[in-house]
């Protein structure tokens, strides 16, 4: 009835650099989502106004949390802005 599962690969912890990179990517992604929600809010009709205002509040709260986490890890916010600008210029 119960099957035994065998782990084939050892799960490795991420290095501190990989964790920091993921944090920066999350900040950039959240900033993009916040920008998108703000733009969509400007053109929202009736029922979508509430939806986009919720999205703006949720993304702003998430961004604030991620930025505090980055500051506590000593990640320079200017570095995050630089990566964000480079990414947007590349697109």
C-alpha positions, 0 to 999 in steps of 0.5 A: 500500500505504501511505496518507498521513495528513494532520493536519487539526487542529493538536494544542495543548498543554494550559495549565498550569491544564488540567494542574493541573485534570486532576491534581486530577480524577485525585486525586479519582477515585483517592480515590473508587476507593480508598474503594470498594475499602475498602468492598468489601473489608469485605464480600468473600468468599473469592476477592475478598479478594485482588482487593480487597486488590490494588485497595487497594494499587494505588490507594493507591500511585497516590494517593501518587504523584499527591499527591507530584506535586501537592505538587511543582507547588505545588498545595495539598492543602487545595484538593484536599480542598475540591474532593473534599468539594464534589464528594461533597456535590453527589452 
